């Protein structure tokens, strides 16, 4: 049984190379046949490689996982994750922080589960798929700064300079978010629209998000400036449950309008196309199949 291995060799400051070799040994030990596939391969090459394969193992961070998920959108080919990124939000959400031998065992037994995908749409650009969340606000501006100045693998320390620079110039935008079914949210500062619960540094503003319910959870963190966001960070880090004062809504689709063009980030990377004034966000129920490594 073939298993495709897709790796971002730059992830984890060299850890990805070692992780690929370890993953392939585990797959071989389970009687599976690993076959490497480039993330940048053509759509036809992906279709050909996926035909008859047992699954795809993505070795990398959340950006790699998001890119592979976009390739597998709407197929029945299951995805597994070997996390070697900075935050590894998707891996944390779906239980892939366990030893990699679990992935091989689950692939052999064909243990899978469905997962929703979020889809961001804006005029003039292709659909942008996300696994964990999309946000606009201070964090998206920081992510844009990191990406603009990136010269190789990053770590948590890579965000310090961009955070300082962004706080100095940040002016929060006002926004309106209308959800299917009549849900309405208004605010200024930070908006997170989540398919799953995870967020950087385990702050997790959308703690009730379920990646298998066909819905997206929107959370508003009102702030007039960066000090307001520091306050939210403290509350999110300290509160074990729901965070008081954060407006929340749940809908299968959202239309979001900003009072000026703003940067967007999805799963820790900038959304292509630059700043946007209006976007649509939709949950595609069961659009991704995951290898199920949950304890039985």
N, C-alpha and C positions, 0 to 999 in steps of 0.2 A: 504494500500500500504506500503510495507516494504522499509525502507531506512537503508543501512548499515552505521555504524559509526565506523571509524578506527582511533584510537588515539595513539599518542606518549605521554604517561603520563608524561614523563620527560621534555617535552617542556615547555618553558616559566616559569621555576622556580615555578611550581604549577598552573600556569594559565590554563594549558591544562585540569586539572581535573574540574575546574570550567566551562571552556568553553564547555566540553562534556555535563555536566549537563544542562547548558543553552541551548545548541543546541538541546538536546533531548526534553526539554520542548517546544521549538518552533516547533519542528517537530510534537509532540503530539497535540499541539494546532491547527495545520493545518490539523489534521486528519490522519497523517502519523504514521507508527509504526517503531520506531528506533530499530535496532538490532546491537549489538556490534560484531565486527569481529577483531581478532588479525591480525596485520600486518604480523606476522610470521606464520600465518596459512598455511597449505599445499596448493599446487595448486588446488588439488581436492576440498578442503574445500572452497577455493575462488570461484571456478566454481559453486559449489552447492549453496553457499550463494548468489551469483550474479544472479542466475537464478530467474527471476520473480521480482527482486528488482527494485525499482524506480530509485535508484542511490546510490552513495557512497559519504559520507562526510568524508574528511580527516581532522583531527584535529591535527595540529602540525606545524612544520616549513617546509622549502623547501625540506629537506631530506625526510620527511614523504610524502610530495606531490609527489616527484619524485618516491619513492618506490611504492606508490599506483598507479600512472600513469603507471608504468611498468607492474603492475598486470592487468591493464585494457587495455593495448595496443591491438589495433585491435578489441575491443569489442564495443558494442553500449551502454554500461552501463555508464551513465554520472557521472562525478566527480564534487563535490563542495568542497570548501576549507574554513575551519575555521582557520585563521592564529593566531598562538601563538608562532612563532619562533623569531629569532633575526632580520632577514631582510624581510622575507615574500615576496620574489620577485615574485613568481607565483601569489600569492593572489593580489598583487598590479597590475600586468599586466592584470589580468582577472576580476578585479572589485570586489573581495571578501573582501574588507575592509569595505563594507557597512554593515549595521545591519544584523544579522543572520536571522531575520524574512524573509528577501528577499530570502534566500536560500529555505526556506520552501515553500514560495509562488511559486517560479520558479519550484520547484519539482512537486507541485500539478498541475501546468499548463503545465508540460512537456516542459519547455522552455530550449532548448539546442542549442549548436553550435559546429562545428568541430574545432579541434586544431591539429596542426602538433606536432610530437614528433621528437626530435633529437636522433640519434642512433650512439654511438661510438663503433667501432669494432677494435680489435687488435688480432694478432695471439695468439692462445692458451687460449683465455678467452671468456666468454659469452658476448653477446651484453649488452651494458650499455646504458640505456635510459636516456635522460635528457629532461627537460621541458623548461628551460630558456637558459642555455648556458654552454659551456665547455671552459676552458682556461688553458694556460700553461704560466708560468712566475712567477713573484714575488708573486702574489696572490695565485697561486697553492701551492707554497712552504710554504706560511704562513698557508694555510688551512691544509696542511700535518702536520705542527708543532702543530697546535691547536688540531687536531685529536689524535696525538701521546701522548699529555699531558692532554687530557680531562679526568676529573674525575666526570662529572655530567653535569647538564644544564650549558649553556654558555650565555654570554651577549656580548655586544660590547667591554666591558673592557677586556674580555678574550683574545682578539686579540692583546692587547698592547705588552705583553712580546714576543709572537711569531713574531710580526712585527719587533721589535728591534733585536731579534736574527737572523731573516732571512736577514735583511738588512746588518748585519755585515758580513755575509758569502756569499751573493748572487752573483753569476757570471752568467749573462744572456746567454742563449743558442741561437744559430742561427737556423733558421727554413725556410723551403720552404713549401708553401701551394698551391697545384694545384687543381683548381675547375673544375667541369664538364663544358664543353663548352669552355675550353681554358683559363679560368681566372687563373692568377698566381700572387702570393704574396710572397715576400721575406722579411726577417727582422731578428732582434735580439732583444730580450727583452721579450715583452708581446704579446701573441696572444689570441684573444677572438673569438670564433665561436658561434654565437648566433641564437637561435630560436625566442627569444623575446627581447624586448628592455631593460629590467631591469638589474641592476647591483648594487652591494653593495654601500651604502651611496649615492644612486641616481646619481652616476657618469655616468652611462649608455653610454658606448662607441659605442654600436651598435644601434643608435637611430632610424634607419630606419627599423629595423627588424620587420617582420610581421609573427606572429605564425600561419598564415593560408594561406601562399602563396607557400608552398612546397619548400622553399628555406632556406638556412642558410647564415647569414651575417658574414663574417670574417673581423676582424679589427686588424691591426698591430700597436702597439705602440712601436716604436723603442727606445731602451734605452741601454746604455753601463753599467749602474749600477743603484743602488737604487735611487740616486739623480735624474736620468732621469725619474724614475717612479713618484717621488714626483712632478716633473714638469708636467707630464701628469695628475696627480690627480688634480692639481690646475686648469689646463686648462679644464678638464672635469667637474669640479665643477662649473666653472665660465661661460662656454659657454652654451647658451641656445639652440643652434642648432648644426650643423655639426662642428666637431673640426678640425681646420687646421693642416695639417701635418700627420694625421692618414690615412694610406693606407687602402682601403676598397674594398671588393669584395663580390659578391653574387652568390651562386651556389646551386644546389640541392644536391651536394655531394662534399666532399673535401678529398684529401689525403695529410696528413701533415707529414713531415720528419724533425727530429731534428738532430743537429750535435753531440748530446750525449743524453743519457737517461734523461728524465725530468719527474717531477711530473705533474699530471693532476688533475684538479678539475672539478666537474660537479654539478651545482646548490648548490655550497657551501660545498660539501663534496668531499673527495679524491676519485678518480676513482680506483676501485680495480685492483690489479695486479702489483702495484708498478710503478716505472719509466718506460717510454716508449720512443723508438726512432722513431716509426712510427705508425700512427693511421689513420683510415678511419672514416669520419663523414658523415652521410646521414640524410636528412629530410624525414620522412615518413608522407606524406600528409594525414591529417584527421585521423591519427591513434588513437587519443584520442577524446572522446566526453566530453564537459564541460557543466555543468549547466549554463545557460545564465542569469546572474543577472544584465545585463546592463539596464539602465533606458529606458523605452519605452515612 
